[in-house]
Amino acid sequence: MEESLLRSIGVVVAVLAALWVLAEWDRYRRRLLRAGRALHLVEEHPAPPSGRPIEQIAADVRRIGAQVHHAPREMPVAKRRGWIEAYDDVLIAACHALQLTQRLRELPDGPQRDLERERVERMLQGAGLPLSP
């Protein structure tokens, strides 16, 4: 008789403890995760990506690249330079998002920067970013 009474009390206590934990599950889960990370039992979640999504950057690269590569010869020089600067900006953003190195801002305007731009375009294509629609 005593044994069944102890068993019944144990079941009641277990049910009450489970209900207690379920009521505050979110708090207990956060505490367990924090303890697991401190003991290196649980992997850290990677930080959410910073900056714009790569899909938006790729769309900008394609859109602005088409404007730069298919610009009419009679386009004013200032407008053309503006498009090229914008194109360099999105190429730099794409390289940053894909963790690729580039030197577009380090080089002066002219043939060296044009060659670097072409190198960056090839590098982005090699990384799987299609530059043409």
N, CA and C of each residue as an Amber inpcrd file, in Angstrom:
protein
   399
   0.8210000  -1.1920000   0.0000000   0.0000000   0.0000000   0.0000000
   0.8670000   1.2580000   0.0000000   1.8900000   1.2680000   0.8560000
   2.7670000   2.4170000   0.9170000   3.4720000   2.6450000  -0.4200000
   3.8380000   1.5700000  -1.0560000   4.5380000   1.6680000  -2.3340000
   3.6520000   2.3000000  -3.3970000   2.4090000   1.9370000  -3.4680000
   1.5030000   2.5180000  -4.4610000   1.2090000   3.9810000  -4.1330000
   1.1590000   4.3290000  -2.8530000   0.9470000   5.7220000  -2.4650000
   2.1400000   6.5720000  -2.8970000   3.3530000   6.0720000  -2.6770000
   4.5480000   6.7990000  -3.0980000   4.6050000   6.9360000  -4.6230000
   4.2110000   5.9000000  -5.3090000   4.1770000   5.9460000  -6.7680000
   3.1670000   6.9830000  -7.2430000   1.9980000   7.0360000  -6.6420000
   0.9640000   8.0030000  -7.0130000   1.4370000   9.4270000  -6.7450000
   2.0780000   9.6340000  -5.5930000   2.5980000  10.9600000  -5.2720000
   3.6780000  11.3500000  -6.2810000   4.5210000  10.4130000  -6.6510000
   5.5670000  10.6750000  -7.6410000   4.9900000  11.0610000  -8.9800000
   3.9140000  10.3920000  -9.4000000   3.2770000  10.7130000 -10.6780000
   2.6700000  12.1090000 -10.6270000   1.9970000  12.4340000  -9.5180000
   1.3780000  13.7570000  -9.3750000   2.4420000  14.8500000  -9.4060000
   3.5550000  14.6400000  -8.7000000   4.6360000  15.6230000  -8.6800000
   5.2350000  15.7810000 -10.0790000   5.4210000  14.6840000 -10.7840000
   5.9840000  14.7420000 -12.1380000   5.0650000  15.5060000 -13.0760000
   3.7450000  15.2680000 -12.9700000   2.7860000  15.9690000 -13.8210000
   2.7990000  17.4640000 -13.4980000   2.8200000  17.8050000 -12.2180000
   2.8500000  19.2150000 -11.8260000   4.1380000  19.8970000 -12.3090000
   5.2640000  19.2080000 -12.1920000   6.5350000  19.7790000 -12.6580000
   6.5000000  19.9860000 -14.1750000   5.9390000  19.0250000 -14.9010000
   5.8450000  19.1580000 -16.3590000   4.9500000  20.3330000 -16.7300000
   3.8240000  20.5030000 -16.0340000   2.9330000  21.6310000 -16.3120000
   3.6170000  22.9530000 -15.9870000   4.3840000  22.9740000 -14.9190000
   5.1090000  24.1750000 -14.5190000   6.1160000  24.5640000 -15.6100000
   6.8720000  23.5850000 -16.0790000   7.8710000  23.8590000 -17.1130000
   7.1910000  24.2630000 -18.4240000   6.1030000  23.6080000 -18.7870000
   5.4150000  23.9500000 -20.0310000   4.8640000  25.3650000 -19.9990000
   4.4230000  25.8200000 -18.8400000   3.8790000  27.1680000 -18.7340000
   4.9690000  28.2110000 -19.0020000   6.1860000  27.9100000 -18.6410000
   7.3080000  28.8380000 -18.8210000   8.3390000  28.2890000 -19.8010000
   7.8880000  27.4950000 -20.7670000   8.7930000  26.7710000 -21.6560000
   9.7740000  27.6870000 -22.3690000   9.3160000  28.8240000 -22.8510000
  10.1860000  29.7020000 -23.6180000  11.3690000  30.1860000 -22.7750000
  11.1030000  30.5570000 -21.5490000  12.1690000  31.0220000 -20.6640000
  13.1620000  29.8950000 -20.3700000  12.6430000  28.7010000 -20.0700000
  13.5250000  27.5650000 -19.7760000  14.3420000  27.1590000 -21.0070000
  13.7400000  27.2310000 -22.1800000  14.4400000  26.8910000 -23.4080000
  15.6010000  27.8540000 -23.6440000  15.3560000  29.1570000 -23.4350000
  16.4340000  30.1370000 -23.5960000  17.5690000  29.8880000 -22.5960000
  17.1990000  29.5540000 -21.3490000  18.2180000  29.2710000 -20.3400000
  19.0400000  28.0380000 -20.7120000  18.3620000  26.9880000 -21.1760000
  19.0740000  25.7680000 -21.5730000  19.9970000  26.0250000 -22.7630000
  19.5310000  26.8010000 -23.7400000  20.3790000  27.1170000 -24.8900000
  21.5920000  27.9330000 -24.4680000  21.3780000  28.9060000 -23.5920000
  22.4850000  29.7220000 -23.1130000  23.5200000  28.8580000 -22.3780000
  23.0400000  27.9600000 -21.5340000  23.9470000  27.0600000 -20.8100000
  24.6620000  26.1210000 -21.7800000  23.9480000  25.6050000 -22.7690000
  24.5560000  24.7200000 -23.7560000  25.6220000  25.4150000 -24.5710000
  25.3860000  26.6950000 -24.9370000  26.4050000  27.4430000 -25.6770000
  27.6240000  27.7130000 -24.7990000  27.3770000  28.0400000 -23.5310000
  28.4950000  28.3050000 -22.6170000  29.3630000  27.0580000 -22.4420000
  28.7470000  25.8900000 -22.4690000  29.4910000  24.6260000 -22.3110000
  29.9470000  24.0440000 -23.6520000  29.6790000  24.7850000 -24.7370000
  30.0280000  24.3580000 -26.0990000  29.3460000  23.0460000 -26.4730000
  28.1450000  22.8530000 -25.9790000  27.3610000  21.6730000 -26.3440000
  26.3990000  21.9840000 -27.4830000  26.0540000  23.2440000 -27.6270000
  25.1140000  23.6930000 -28.6570000  25.8660000  24.6540000 -29.5630000
  25.7160000  24.4930000 -30.8680000  26.3800000  25.3760000 -31.8200000
  25.7130000  26.7400000 -31.8220000  26.5400000  27.7610000 -32.0410000
  26.0240000  29.1130000 -32.1700000  25.2810000  29.2200000 -33.5040000
  24.1940000  29.9490000 -33.4910000  23.5010000  30.2140000 -34.7460000
  24.2950000  31.2680000 -35.5010000  24.4430000  31.1050000 -36.8120000
  25.1720000  32.1230000 -37.5540000  24.4160000  33.4440000 -37.5080000
  25.1730000  34.5090000 -37.5060000  24.5530000  35.8380000 -37.4760000
  23.7600000  36.0510000 -38.7560000  22.6340000  36.7210000 -38.6590000
  21.8770000  36.9800000 -39.8800000  22.7030000  37.8430000 -40.8330000
  22.5580000  37.6210000 -42.1190000  23.3710000  38.3740000 -43.0660000
  23.1030000  39.8720000 -42.9450000  24.1820000  40.6270000 -43.0630000
  24.0230000  42.0740000 -43.0090000  23.9450000  42.6090000 -44.4310000
  23.3050000  43.7090000 -44.5790000  23.1990000  44.3130000 -45.8990000
  22.0100000  43.7840000 -46.6820000  21.9710000  44.1930000 -47.9250000
  20.8560000  43.8120000 -48.7970000  20.9780000  42.3600000 -49.2360000
  19.8590000  41.7310000 -49.5530000  19.9150000  40.3490000 -50.0560000
  20.6610000  40.2940000 -51.3950000  21.3660000  39.2050000 -51.6020000
  22.1770000  39.0510000 -52.8140000  21.3080000  39.0740000 -54.0700000
  20.0490000  38.6570000 -53.9500000  19.1510000  38.6790000 -55.1120000
  18.9130000  40.1090000 -55.5830000  18.7410000  41.0300000 -54.6450000
  18.5430000  42.4380000 -55.0130000  19.8230000  43.0220000 -55.6040000
  20.9480000  42.6770000 -55.0110000  22.2280000  43.1750000 -55.5320000
  22.4470000  42.6530000 -56.9460000  22.1540000  41.3710000 -57.1720000
  22.3290000  40.7830000 -58.5060000  21.4250000  41.4640000 -59.5200000
  20.1940000  41.7700000 -59.1310000  19.2800000  42.4650000 -60.0450000
  19.8290000  43.8490000 -60.3930000  20.3860000  44.5440000 -59.4090000
  20.9800000  45.8580000 -59.6770000  22.2020000  45.7430000 -60.5760000
  23.0230000  44.7190000 -60.3460000  24.1990000  44.5180000 -61.1970000
  23.7660000  44.3110000 -62.6420000  22.7510000  43.4790000 -62.8480000
  22.2840000  43.2260000 -64.2250000  21.6810000  44.4740000 -64.8450000
  20.8530000  45.1910000 -64.0780000  20.1600000  46.3760000 -64.6130000
  21.1540000  47.4790000 -64.9430000  22.0120000  47.8220000 -63.9970000
  22.9520000  48.9250000 -64.2190000  24.0270000  48.5090000 -65.2180000
  24.4440000  47.2430000 -65.1720000  25.4260000  46.7560000 -66.1340000
  24.9170000  46.8540000 -67.5630000  23.6420000  46.5410000 -67.7620000
  23.0640000  46.6620000 -69.1040000  23.0740000  48.1200000 -69.5620000
  22.7760000  49.0390000 -68.6490000  22.8020000  50.4620000 -68.9980000
  24.2170000  50.9040000 -69.3830000  25.2060000  50.4370000 -68.6390000
  26.5960000  50.8340000 -68.8940000  27.0950000  50.2230000 -70.2050000
  26.8400000  48.9270000 -70.3950000  27.3900000  48.2340000 -71.5610000
  26.6590000  48.5790000 -72.8590000  25.4200000  49.0160000 -72.7750000
  24.6490000  49.3180000 -73.9880000  24.3050000  50.7930000 -74.0900000
  25.1120000  51.6350000 -73.4790000  24.8620000  53.0810000 -73.5170000
  25.1600000  53.6100000 -74.9190000  24.3030000  54.4880000 -75.4170000
  24.5740000  55.0710000 -76.7440000  25.8070000  55.9760000 -76.6920000
  26.4860000  56.0870000 -77.8190000  27.7140000  56.8880000 -77.8790000
  27.4390000  58.3650000 -77.6100000  26.2640000  58.8350000 -77.9290000
  25.9620000  60.2580000 -77.7460000  25.5330000  60.5980000 -76.3160000
  25.5940000  59.6370000 -75.4020000  25.2480000  59.9000000 -74.0020000
  26.2410000  60.9020000 -73.4130000  25.7600000  61.8800000 -72.6550000
  26.6840000  62.8400000 -72.0380000  27.6900000  62.1440000 -71.1190000
  28.9040000  62.6730000 -71.0770000  29.9900000  62.0610000 -70.3220000
  29.6530000  61.9980000 -68.8340000  29.0470000  63.0500000 -68.3040000
  28.7130000  63.0780000 -66.8720000  27.7210000  61.9670000 -66.5250000
  26.7370000  61.7470000 -67.3860000  25.7540000  60.6900000 -67.1400000
  26.4280000  59.3200000 -67.2150000  27.3070000  59.1500000 -68.1970000
  28.0180000  57.8750000 -68.3460000  28.8810000  57.5940000 -67.1140000
  29.5820000  58.6230000 -66.6330000  30.4100000  58.4480000 -65.4280000
  29.5490000  58.1010000 -64.2160000  28.3860000  58.7270000 -64.1400000
  27.4710000  58.4140000 -63.0370000  27.0210000  56.9660000 -63.0680000
  26.6810000  56.4680000 -64.2650000  26.2740000  55.0620000 -64.3890000
  27.4330000  54.1340000 -64.0290000  28.6550000  54.4950000 -64.4510000
  29.8160000  53.6520000 -64.1440000  30.0810000  53.6450000 -62.6410000
  29.9550000  54.7970000 -61.9880000  30.1370000  54.8520000 -60.5260000
  29.0880000  53.9870000 -59.8230000  27.8460000  54.0840000 -60.2920000
  26.7780000  53.2630000 -59.7030000  27.0620000  51.7830000 -59.9390000
  27.5580000  51.4460000 -61.1190000  27.8840000  50.0610000 -61.4300000
  29.0140000  49.5590000 -60.5380000  30.0340000  50.3980000 -60.3410000
  31.1150000  50.0210000 -59.4300000  30.5820000  49.7850000 -58.0210000
  29.6560000  50.6350000 -57.5810000  29.0770000  50.4770000 -56.2390000
  28.3820000  49.1350000 -56.0800000  27.5850000  48.7190000 -57.0750000
  26.8760000  47.4410000 -56.9340000  27.8380000  46.2600000 -57.1140000
  28.8890000  46.4320000 -57.9130000  29.8940000  45.3710000 -58.0130000
  30.6050000  45.1910000 -56.6670000  30.9080000  46.2980000 -56.0100000
  31.5520000  46.2350000 -54.6950000  30.6130000  45.5810000 -53.6930000
  29.3250000  45.9470000 -53.7320000  28.3520000  45.3350000 -52.8130000
  28.2390000  43.8320000 -53.0590000  28.2630000  43.4180000 -54.3230000
  28.1850000  41.9850000 -54.6490000  29.4280000  41.2600000 -54.1380000
  30.5910000  41.8640000 -54.3070000  31.8230000  41.2420000 -53.8070000
  31.7910000  41.1380000 -52.2890000  31.2930000  42.1710000 -51.6390000
  31.2010000  42.1420000 -50.1790000  30.2550000  41.0340000 -49.7250000
  29.1060000  40.9010000 -50.3990000  28.1220000  39.8830000 -50.0180000
  28.6620000  38.4760000 -50.2220000  29.4860000  38.2930000 -51.2500000
  30.0410000  36.9770000 -51.5500000  31.4500000  36.7820000 -50.9780000
  31.9200000  37.7560000 -50.2250000  33.2360000  37.7180000 -49.5840000
  34.3570000  37.5190000 -50.6060000  34.2980000  38.3060000 -51.6780000
  35.3320000  38.2860000 -52.7090000  36.1300000  39.5900000 -52.6280000
  37.3850000  39.5280000 -52.9890000  38.2130000  40.7280000 -52.9310000
  38.1370000  41.4890000 -54.2400000  38.1790000  42.7980000 -54.1300000
  38.1700000  43.6800000 -55.2960000  38.9460000  44.9350000 -54.9250000
  39.3650000  45.6840000 -55.9480000  40.1470000  46.9050000 -55.7200000
  39.5810000  48.0640000 -56.5130000  38.2930000  48.0850000 -56.7690000
  37.7120000  49.1170000 -57.6210000  37.8960000  50.5190000 -57.0450000
  37.7580000  50.6920000 -55.7470000  37.8880000  52.0200000 -55.1490000
  39.3530000  52.4450000 -54.9970000  40.2600000  51.5020000 -55.0090000
  41.6730000  51.8230000 -54.8240000  42.3180000  52.3500000 -56.1000000
  41.7770000  51.9670000 -57.2430000  42.3990000  52.3230000 -58.5200000
  41.8060000  53.6180000 -59.0700000  42.6360000  54.4210000 -59.7270000
  42.1160000  55.6650000 -60.3290000  41.2940000  55.3480000 -61.5800000
  40.4710000  56.3020000 -61.9850000  39.7160000  56.1380000 -63.2300000
  40.6890000  55.9230000 -64.3750000  40.2910000  55.0790000 -65.2910000
  41.1380000  54.8370000 -66.4430000  41.2430000  53.3560000 -66.7490000
  42.2400000  52.9870000 -67.5260000  42.3580000  51.6080000 -67.9910000
  42.5380000  50.5930000 -66.8590000  43.2590000  50.9630000 -65.7850000
  43.4510000  50.0130000 -64.6860000  42.1270000  49.6740000 -64.0100000
  41.3210000  50.6940000 -63.7760000  40.0270000  50.4470000 -63.1440000
  39.1180000  49.6720000 -64.0880000  39.1810000  49.9590000 -65.3780000
  38.3700000  49.2140000 -66.3490000  38.7520000  47.7270000 -66.3410000
  40.0570000  47.4500000 -66.2740000  40.5040000  46.0560000 -66.2100000
  40.0600000  45.3920000 -64.9100000  40.1230000  46.1300000 -63.8060000
  39.6700000  45.5780000 -62.5250000  38.1680000  45.3040000 -62.5610000
  37.4080000  46.1910000 -63.1960000  35.9620000  45.9910000 -63.3270000
  35.6700000  44.7040000 -64.1050000  36.4190000  44.4910000 -65.1920000
  36.2320000  43.2660000 -65.9740000  36.6230000  42.0300000 -65.1550000
  37.7060000  42.1460000 -64.3790000  38.1250000  41.0310000 -63.5370000
  37.0600000  40.7070000 -62.4940000  36.4790000  41.7380000 -61.8960000
  35.4250000  41.5450000 -60.8930000  34.1960000  40.9040000 -61.5370000
  33.8400000  41.3470000 -62.7340000  32.6960000  40.7370000 -63.4280000
  32.9330000  39.2480000 -63.6590000  34.1220000  38.8820000 -64.1340000
  34.4370000  37.4640000 -64.3550000  34.4290000  36.6800000 -63.0390000
  34.9530000  37.2960000 -61.9960000  35.0010000  36.6430000 -60.6910000
  33.5800000  36.4030000 -60.1610000  32.6990000  37.3840000 -60.3370000
  31.3090000  37.2250000 -59.8730000  30.5830000  36.1500000 -60.6670000
  30.8310000  36.1130000 -61.9810000  30.2310000  35.0540000 -62.8040000
  30.7400000  33.6950000 -62.3650000  32.0280000  33.6030000 -62.0600000
  32.6070000  32.3540000 -61.5950000  32.0370000  31.9210000 -60.2520000
  31.6150000  32.9000000 -59.4600000  31.0130000  32.5940000 -58.1540000
  29.5390000  32.2360000 -58.2750000  29.0030000  32.2890000 -59.5110000
  27.6090000  31.8850000 -59.7170000  26.6140000  33.0280000 -59.7990000
  27.0990000  34.2490000 -59.9210000  26.2120000  35.4090000 -60.0390000
  26.0800000  35.7570000 -61.5120000  24.9460000  35.4400000 -62.1480000
  24.8000000  35.7560000 -63.5700000  24.6810000  37.2630000 -63.7740000
  25.4960000  37.8060000 -64.6700000  25.4930000  39.2480000 -64.9050000
  24.6210000  39.6510000 -66.0770000  24.2050000  38.7010000 -66.8720000
  23.3090000  39.0350000 -67.9880000  21.9460000  38.4160000 -67.7080000
  20.8780000  39.1130000 -68.1240000  19.5250000  38.6060000 -67.8210000
  19.2060000  37.2990000 -68.5140000
